[in-house]
Amino acid sequence: MQSYSALTWDHPRGYDALAAATILRKNIDDIAVTWAKQPLEGFEAHPIADLCARYDIVIMDHPHVGEALDARCLQPLESVFDQSTLSEIAANSIGATFESYRFAGKHWALPLDAATQVLASRPDLMQQPVPTSWSEVARLSRETGRVAMSLAGPHTICTFMSMAAAFDDPPAVADPDVFVASNTGAEVYDLLSELASRSPAFASEMNPIAMLGYMTRENGILFCPLIFAYVTYANPKKGHRIAFDNAPRRSPGGKAGSTLGGTGIGLTARCPITPQLKQHLLWLMGRDAQVDFLPRHNGQPSHRAAWHDASVNRFWNDFYHNTAATQEEAYVRPRYNGYIRFQAEASAFLRQAMADRMPGTKAAAGLNELHRRLRGATGGER
């Protein structure tokens, strides 16, 4: 029996279904997969080449693919599966979850899990309809002082990018050399600064897991307009339920601006590819696992059918139904080698700029310069 070492991230959404699948399928697939866990911050920022040197299989985030390609530490899916299989997975995947792992003409991970930034609220505390536009978010923030912004670590720039997408200027799309137009960047920055100034101070260092966990236990946050969604908090074993809804729009009928998250299964350069491993992976990506097994084991599937399944939505309090539209049109972050560094430095830059009350046009120029410098260092694609 072939054994595989594998790495995921330390949360029930990232671990429970994979560990359970290993037990269920061990004798069926005739492989043994041992799953280790790393913190969320490691998943977001740890050098992918180092992880690939130590594991056969890695659960990864799509912005790492440029870095992985440069290090030659992942095997492209085209060398593992035939085109018809990949086309079927692509057709079944919600939004850009499959295409987000495409870089330099090939795909570098299977989209196991789908997520994006959406709004989260405590329905038992909300005394008015959930805001759907950014003007309504700002009003709720002014009236309550309990609208929290998810700005720890790389989430400052992710939130900025989501807002820019809602303002019809998704970063580095119209021109890969320009991160954001000066006018859009200044407008988004000014709104972000306003909301951040009223965000509860205790939330400033909370990653999404910490913030959502706090919201299930305490009443200090009643609403967060953009946070990477975790289905487990829609029906927690303890504490208050969190309601998730589509991301805010600039105006009614506009686009729900959001930045794509989710996770993919990457096969490292050292990973032995066997028929048994392929069978196991295709089962994980198949309808039965994605619509039934993963949701029953705290997973957050990428298969579009799961997002529209009545029984899945009934158990998870319509988490999928209420956020599917945002997931379908979520913005895909750049993936050039150097983007992970950009994500960290841009977030730190924005936090300092807001603390220093930097003018919006200057902040936008700073982001553009940082993007040009780090992207230009590799000459990479978006």
C-alpha positions in Angstrom: 0.0 0.0 0.0 1.4 3.4 -1.1 1.7 6.0 1.7 1.4 9.7 1.2 2.3 12.6 3.5 -0.1 15.5 3.1 -0.6 19.0 4.6 -3.7 21.0 5.2 -4.7 23.9 7.5 -5.8 23.8 11.0 -9.6 24.3 11.0 -12.5 21.7 10.8 -13.3 23.0 7.3 -9.7 22.2 6.2 -9.1 19.0 8.0 -12.2 17.0 9.0 -13.4 15.8 5.6 -9.9 14.9 4.4 -9.1 12.9 7.5 -12.5 11.1 7.3 -12.0 10.4 3.6 -8.7 8.8 4.4 -10.3 6.3 6.8 -13.3 5.6 4.6 -11.3 5.1 1.4 -8.1 3.5 2.7 -9.0 0.0 1.7 -11.1 1.0 -1.4 -8.3 3.1 -2.9 -5.5 1.0 -1.4 -3.5 4.1 -0.2 -2.7 5.6 3.1 -2.7 9.4 3.4 -1.5 11.0 6.6 -2.7 14.6 7.0 -0.7 17.2 9.0 -2.0 20.7 9.8 -0.5 24.2 9.7 -2.0 27.4 11.0 -4.1 29.6 8.7 -1.2 32.1 8.5 1.1 29.4 7.2 -1.5 28.5 4.6 -1.7 32.1 3.5 2.0 33.0 3.5 4.5 30.1 4.1 6.8 29.6 1.1 5.2 26.9 -1.1 8.5 25.4 -2.2 9.4 24.6 1.4 6.1 22.8 2.0 6.4 20.9 -1.3 9.9 19.7 -0.3 8.4 18.1 2.8 5.0 16.7 1.7 3.6 14.7 -1.2 0.3 16.6 -1.3 -0.4 20.2 -0.2 -3.6 22.0 0.3 -2.8 25.5 -1.1 -4.2 28.9 -2.1 -4.3 29.9 -5.7 -2.0 33.0 -5.4 0.9 30.7 -4.7 0.9 29.1 -8.2 3.3 31.6 -9.7 5.8 31.0 -6.9 5.3 27.3 -7.2 5.9 27.4 -11.0 9.1 29.3 -10.5 10.3 26.8 -7.9 9.2 23.8 -10.1 7.7 22.2 -7.0 4.3 21.2 -8.3 3.1 18.8 -11.0 0.7 20.3 -13.5 -2.7 18.5 -13.6 -2.3 18.0 -17.3 0.4 15.5 -16.6 -1.8 13.6 -14.2 -5.3 13.6 -15.7 -6.6 13.5 -19.2 -8.3 16.6 -20.7 -11.8 15.2 -20.6 -11.5 14.6 -16.8 -10.2 18.2 -16.3 -12.9 19.6 -18.4 -15.5 17.8 -16.4 -14.1 19.1 -13.1 -14.0 22.6 -14.6 -17.7 22.4 -15.7 -18.7 21.3 -12.2 -16.7 23.9 -10.3 -18.5 27.0 -9.1 -17.2 30.4 -10.3 -13.5 30.6 -11.0 -12.5 28.0 -8.5 -10.9 25.8 -11.2 -9.5 28.5 -13.4 -7.9 30.3 -10.4 -5.2 27.5 -10.4 -4.4 28.1 -14.1 -1.1 29.8 -14.7 1.3 29.8 -17.7 -1.1 27.6 -19.6 -1.5 24.8 -17.1 -3.5 24.0 -14.0 -1.6 23.4 -10.7 -4.2 22.2 -8.2 -7.6 20.6 -8.0 -10.3 22.9 -6.5 -11.3 20.9 -3.5 -12.9 23.8 -1.5 -14.7 27.0 -2.5 -14.8 30.3 -0.5 -14.8 34.0 -1.1 -15.3 37.2 1.0 -19.0 37.7 1.9 -20.8 39.6 4.6 -21.4 38.0 8.0 -23.9 39.1 10.7 -25.5 38.1 13.9 -29.2 37.8 13.0 -30.3 37.9 16.6 -28.6 41.3 17.1 -29.5 43.0 13.8 -32.4 45.3 14.3 -32.7 46.3 10.6 -32.3 44.5 7.2 -28.8 43.3 6.3 -27.0 46.1 4.3 -26.6 45.2 0.7 -24.7 48.4 -0.5 -21.6 50.1 0.8 -23.6 53.2 1.7 -25.8 51.1 3.9 -22.7 49.5 5.5 -21.3 52.9 6.3 -24.6 54.1 7.8 -24.7 50.9 10.0 -21.1 51.5 11.1 -21.9 55.1 12.1 -25.1 54.2 13.9 -23.8 51.2 15.9 -19.9 51.2 16.1 -20.1 47.4 15.9 -19.3 46.9 12.3 -15.9 45.1 12.2 -13.5 45.1 9.3 -11.4 42.0 8.6 -8.0 43.7 8.3 -5.4 41.4 10.0 -2.6 40.0 8.0 -3.2 39.9 4.2 -6.9 40.6 4.7 -6.5 44.4 4.4 -5.5 44.2 0.8 -8.1 41.4 0.1 -10.8 43.7 1.5 -9.5 46.6 -0.6 -9.5 44.4 -3.7 -13.1 43.3 -3.0 -14.3 46.8 -2.7 -12.4 47.9 -5.8 -14.2 45.0 -7.7 -17.5 46.3 -6.4 -16.5 49.7 -7.7 -16.1 48.2 -11.2 -12.3 48.3 -11.2 -11.0 44.8 -10.2 -7.2 45.2 -9.5 -4.7 44.5 -12.3 -7.4 43.3 -14.7 -7.8 46.1 -17.3 -4.0 46.6 -17.3 -1.8 44.0 -15.5 0.8 46.7 -14.8 -1.7 49.0 -13.0 -3.1 47.7 -9.7 -5.9 50.2 -9.4 -6.9 53.4 -11.2 -6.1 56.5 -9.1 -9.7 57.7 -8.8 -11.1 54.2 -7.8 -8.2 53.6 -5.5 -8.7 56.8 -3.7 -12.5 56.3 -3.4 -12.1 52.8 -2.0 -9.3 53.8 0.3 -11.3 56.7 1.8 -14.3 54.4 2.5 -12.1 51.7 3.9 -10.4 54.3 6.2 -13.7 55.5 7.4 -15.0 52.0 8.2 -11.7 51.0 9.8 -11.7 54.0 12.1 -14.9 52.8 13.6 -14.1 49.1 13.6 -13.8 47.7 17.2 -10.2 48.0 18.2 -10.1 44.5 19.7 -10.8 43.0 16.2 -7.8 44.5 14.5 -5.6 41.5 15.0 -8.2 38.8 14.4 -7.9 36.6 11.3 -11.3 35.4 9.9 -11.4 32.3 12.0 -10.8 34.3 15.2 -13.4 37.0 14.2 -16.1 34.5 13.3 -15.4 32.5 16.5 -15.7 35.6 18.5 -19.0 36.5 16.9 -20.4 33.1 17.9 -19.4 33.7 21.5 -19.7 37.5 22.2 -21.9 40.4 21.2 -19.3 43.1 20.4 -19.5 42.6 16.7 -22.9 42.5 15.0 -21.8 42.7 11.3 -18.7 42.3 9.1 -19.2 43.4 5.5 -16.3 41.3 4.0 -14.8 38.2 5.5 -13.7 34.9 4.0 -16.7 32.6 4.7 -16.6 29.5 6.8 -19.7 27.3 6.7 -19.1 25.8 10.1 -20.2 29.1 11.8 -23.5 29.0 10.0 -24.5 26.0 12.2 -22.0 26.0 15.1 -22.0 23.3 17.7 -21.8 25.9 20.4 -22.8 29.6 20.5 -24.7 31.9 18.2 -25.4 31.3 14.6 -23.8 33.6 12.0 -25.7 34.4 8.9 -23.8 34.8 5.7 -25.0 36.8 2.7 -23.7 38.1 -0.6 -21.0 40.8 -0.5 -22.1 44.4 -0.6 -22.5 46.3 -3.8 -21.6 49.9 -4.7 -25.3 50.5 -5.5 -28.4 48.3 -5.8 -28.1 46.0 -8.8 -24.4 46.4 -9.0 -21.7 43.7 -8.7 -21.1 42.0 -5.4 -17.4 42.8 -5.1 -15.4 39.9 -3.5 -12.0 38.3 -3.6 -11.8 34.6 -4.3 -10.4 32.3 -1.6 -10.9 28.5 -1.3 -8.3 25.7 -1.4 -6.8 23.4 -4.0 -5.0 20.0 -3.8 -1.5 20.4 -5.2 0.6 17.4 -6.1 4.2 18.1 -5.3 7.2 17.2 -7.6 8.1 14.4 -5.1 4.6 12.9 -5.1 4.3 9.4 -6.7 1.4 9.4 -9.1 -0.4 6.0 -9.0 -3.7 4.9 -10.3 -4.8 4.5 -6.7 -4.0 8.1 -5.9 -5.8 9.4 -9.0 -8.8 7.3 -7.9 -8.8 8.8 -4.5 -8.5 12.4 -5.8 -11.2 11.9 -8.3 -13.5 10.5 -5.7 -12.9 13.7 -3.6 -13.7 15.8 -6.6 -16.8 13.8 -7.6 -20.4 14.5 -7.0 -21.0 12.0 -4.2 -18.2 13.3 -2.1 -18.7 17.0 -2.9 -22.5 17.0 -2.4 -22.8 14.5 0.4 -19.6 13.5 2.2 -17.7 16.8 2.4 -20.7 18.9 3.7 -21.4 16.2 6.3 -17.8 16.5 7.5 -17.5 20.3 7.8 -16.1 20.7 4.3 -17.0 23.6 2.0 -17.2 22.0 -1.5 -16.3 23.5 -4.9 -18.9 21.5 -6.8 -21.7 23.9 -8.0 -24.4 21.2 -7.3 -23.6 21.3 -3.6 -24.2 25.0 -3.4 -27.7 24.5 -4.8 -28.6 21.3 -3.0 -31.7 21.6 -0.8 -30.6 19.3 1.9 -27.1 20.8 2.2 -28.6 24.3 2.5 -31.2 23.1 5.0 -28.6 21.8 7.4 -26.2 24.8 6.9 -29.0 27.5 7.2 -28.9 28.5 3.6 -25.2 29.4 3.7 -24.6 28.3 0.1 -27.9 29.6 -1.3 -27.3 33.0 0.2 -23.7 33.4 -1.0 -23.6 31.5 -4.3 -24.0 34.6 -6.5 -20.9 36.2 -4.9 -19.0 32.9 -5.3 -19.8 32.8 -9.0 -18.4 36.2 -9.8 -15.6 36.5 -7.3 -12.4 38.3 -8.3 -9.3 36.2 -8.9 -6.1 37.6 -7.3 -2.9 38.0 -9.2 -0.7 34.9 -9.1 2.7 36.1 -10.3 5.8 35.0 -8.4 6.1 37.9 -5.8 2.3 38.3 -5.3 2.4 36.7 -1.8 5.0 39.3 -0.8 2.9 42.0 -2.4 -0.2 40.8 -0.4 1.7 41.1 2.9 3.5 44.4 2.1 0.4 46.0 0.6 -1.7 45.2 3.7 1.0 46.6 6.0 1.2 49.7 3.8 -2.6 50.3 3.9 -2.8 49.9 7.7 0.0 52.4 8.2 -1.4 54.7 5.6 -4.8 54.8 7.4 -3.1 55.3 10.7 -1.1 58.3 9.2 -4.2 59.6 7.5 -2.5 59.5 4.1 -4.5 61.0 1.3 -6.3 58.5 -0.9 -4.5 59.4 -4.2 -1.2 59.0 -2.5 -2.2 55.6 -1.1 -3.4 54.4 -4.5 -0.1 55.5 -6.0 1.8 53.6 -3.3 -0.1 50.4 -4.1 0.5 50.8 -7.8 4.2 51.3 -7.3 4.5 48.3 -5.0 2.7 46.1 -7.5 4.8 47.3 -10.4 8.0 46.7 -8.5 7.2 43.2 -7.3 5.5 42.0 -10.5 8.2 43.6 -12.6 10.9 41.7 -10.7 9.7 38.5 -12.2 8.1 39.7 -15.4 5.2 37.3 -14.6 1.6 37.0 -15.7 -1.2 38.3 -13.6 
